[in-house]
Amino acid sequence: MRQIITHFTDDDLYKFSMCCAVIDNFPRAQVKYQFVDRNDTVYPEGFADELMNQVKMLENVVITDEEIEFIKRTCSYIPHWFYNFLKGYRYSADWVKAWQDEERHLHVEFEGCWSDTILLEVKVLAIISELYYIMTNQTSLFDYDDYYKKSYLKAERLLEAGCIFSDFGTRRRASLKAEETAIRAMKDCQKTWQREGKFVGTSNVYLAMKYNLIPIGTMAHEFICAIGGMYGAQMANHLAMDAWRNTFRGALGTYLYDTFGWNIFSLNFSKDFANLFSGLRVDSGDNFEQLKKIVDKYNSIGIDSRSKQVIFSNALNTDRAIQIQSFAKHYCRPSFGIGTHFTNDFEGIEPMNIVIKLVAVKITESWPYYNDTCKLSEDTGKRTGKPNVIKRYLETLHLA
């Protein structure tokens, strides 16, 4: 089997930005992650073994000088000390366990220092997705010429509607070639477009470098999940925003608010944070209901919501993004991070519905036990964690 991930920056920018913030604020934190397949897929026999072979291959993937220079040039907010860390970073298969049960369902767990294991999630998800299509002999259905045309038309429609959008699709892509094909089509389409809409870049740092685009991204739920596990869900958002400010000094100012739901976030979102952060990201719940909550919150603290960016990234496709754009443009500066719809939309292929979530944390390696954590979100279907842990967090936040 060929090696699936061969470039260190074939990863989402938010993994690198979070890694930097973790080292800066929680350098000794230890964590556990767990894989969740929401479709309860039955995997081919031997899949877990081949996955571990791919993880072992990651040990020979290191960052290049070219990659470092690109990140320095396009991500000026990342402090230079972080590049010394990246130069010395090495993956280890020892952090990963993967196995299949009797029904051939897949189980994957990570454990180790947070600043080490944080760079596994996106790469391992991308490997699982691409490996699944290889081992089930579905790659013959990948018509990349047709996919270019299909992606170009998506970009054309989004640009005509005035949408500002980027690719967020590394984690569940059909293949690296699929993501690259979509990005190439969208960049080509953008060249002919001079009006309001804009294709602004991709979350994938390697492909941003290859196609001279801006890498896009800030943080993921795991940052707030881990802080909630260490210090409690009530103040997790406050502590997360404060830690983010400590590292990035006002840059990377889009906050992902839904880890423990809107209500507790809103109580933590004081006017100083609202002024500091350029906007919020909607990743669960009804997009229009969430936007109303955001607008009402800004108005209640004397801030014009039209000056703020709202990034929508909740299971979007072209039609949904255009629908949201036509409404949201009157209330905020909308933009869109679109994932699987861009990178896994082949005829006859069912996209995977897989995630890897941080489920336990301890603030230092000397602690004898982990604290469980979870993600609640604004959709019950997107909740991840042990049922008893979810129940406890809901009760703590008076949501049960």
C-alpha positions, 0 to 999 in steps of 0.5 A, spaced: 500 500 500 502 506 498 503 512 503 497 516 503 500 522 507 507 524 504 507 532 506 507 534 513 503 540 512 498 536 508 493 538 514 489 543 516 491 550 519 487 550 525 491 544 528 498 548 527 495 554 530 492 550 536 498 546 537 502 553 538 496 555 543 497 549 547 504 549 548 504 557 550 498 555 555 498 548 557 505 545 555 504 539 560 497 537 558 495 530 557 490 528 553 486 522 550 482 522 543 477 517 540 474 515 533 467 516 532 464 513 526 457 516 525 454 511 520 457 505 524 461 503 518 463 496 517 470 496 515 474 491 510 477 485 514 485 488 516 483 495 515 485 497 522 492 493 521 493 497 514 491 504 518 496 502 523 501 501 517 500 508 515 500 511 522 507 508 522 509 511 515 507 518 518 514 517 522 518 519 516 514 525 514 517 531 517 516 539 515 521 542 510 524 549 509 519 550 504 513 549 508 516 553 514 518 559 509 510 559 506 507 559 513 512 564 515 510 568 509 502 567 510 501 566 517 505 572 520 501 571 527 505 565 529 510 566 533 517 564 530 519 560 536 514 555 534 518 553 528 523 550 532 518 546 535 515 543 528 523 542 526 524 537 531 517 534 531 516 527 529 510 523 529 510 516 533 505 510 532 506 509 539 501 514 541 495 510 536 491 504 537 487 501 532 483 495 532 476 492 529 471 488 533 467 482 531 463 486 527 469 489 523 467 496 526 473 501 527 476 503 533 481 508 534 484 512 540 490 517 541 493 518 548 499 522 550 502 529 550 497 534 547 502 538 543 504 532 540 497 528 539 494 534 536 497 533 530 494 526 528 487 528 528 486 531 521 491 526 518 489 520 521 481 522 518 484 523 511 488 516 511 481 513 514 477 516 508 482 515 503 484 508 505 476 506 505 475 507 498 482 504 496 480 497 500 473 497 498 475 498 490 471 504 489 477 509 487 475 506 480 469 511 480 473 517 481 472 521 475 477 527 476 476 530 469 468 530 471 470 533 478 474 539 476 468 541 471 463 539 477 467 543 482 468 549 477 460 550 477 460 550 484 465 556 485 461 559 479 454 559 483 457 561 489 461 567 486 455 569 482 451 569 489 456 574 492 459 568 497 466 569 500 468 561 501 474 557 502 475 549 502 475 546 509 474 539 506 481 535 508 478 531 514 473 527 510 476 527 503 475 522 497 483 523 496 488 528 496 487 528 488 480 530 489 481 536 494 487 538 489 482 538 483 476 542 487 481 547 489 484 548 482 477 548 479 475 554 484 482 558 483 481 557 476 474 560 476 476 565 481 481 568 476 475 570 471 471 573 477 472 580 479 465 582 483 463 581 490 464 573 491 471 570 492 474 564 493 479 566 499 483 559 500 483 552 503 484 550 510 490 545 507 496 548 508 500 544 503 495 545 498 495 553 499 502 553 498 502 549 492 497 553 489 499 560 492 493 561 496 492 563 503 491 558 509 485 559 512 483 556 520 483 558 527 481 553 532 477 546 533 472 544 539 478 540 542 481 547 545 475 548 549 473 541 550 480 540 553 479 546 557 472 544 560 475 538 562 481 541 566 477 547 569 470 546 568 465 547 562 462 554 566 468 558 564 471 554 559 470 559 553 472 565 557 479 561 559 479 559 552 478 566 549 483 569 554 488 563 552 487 565 545 488 572 546 495 571 550 498 567 544 495 571 538 494 578 540 488 579 537 490 575 530 486 569 528 480 572 531 474 568 529 471 564 535 468 557 535 463 558 540 458 552 540 462 546 544 458 547 550 452 550 547 450 557 546 447 559 552 454 558 557 458 561 551 453 567 551 454 568 558 462 568 557 462 573 551 463 579 554 464 586 550 471 586 551 472 579 548 466 581 543 471 587 541 477 583 541 474 577 536 473 579 529 467 574 529 464 567 530 463 561 527 457 557 526 458 549 526 451 546 529 444 548 530 439 551 525 444 557 521 438 562 521 437 561 529 444 561 530 445 567 526 439 571 530 442 569 537 449 572 534 446 578 532 441 579 538 448 578 543 452 583 539 446 588 539 445 587 547 452 589 548 452 595 543 456 592 537 453 593 530 453 586 528 454 588 521 461 589 522 462 582 525 464 576 521 460 570 521 463 564 518 458 558 517 461 551 516 455 546 518 454 541 513 454 546 508 453 545 500 452 550 495 445 551 495 445 552 503 451 557 502 447 561 497 441 561 501 444 563 507 448 568 504 442 572 501 439 572 508 445 573 512 449 579 508 444 584 511 446 582 518 453 581 518 459 579 514 458 572 512 463 567 509 463 560 508 467 554 510 465 548 506 468 541 507 465 534 504 461 537 499 467 540 496 472 534 497 468 528 497 462 529 492 463 523 486 457 520 483 456 513 486 460 515 492 457 515 500 462 520 504 464 518 510 461 521 517 467 520 521 470 524 527 476 524 532 474 527 538 478 529 545 475 525 550 479 526 556 485 530 559 489 532 565 493 538 566 500 535 567 503 528 566 504 527 574 496 527 575 494 520 577 487 520 573 484 524 567 478 528 567 473 526 562 470 531 557 465 532 551 462 536 546 455 538 546 454 543 540 447 546 538 445 539 535 444 533 539 446 529 533 453 532 534 454 530 541 460 526 542 463 523 549 461 518 554 453 518 555 454 519 562 459 524 561 454 528 556 449 527 562 453 530 567 455 536 563 448 538 561 446 538 568 452 542 570 450 547 565 443 547 567 441 544 560 438 537 562 
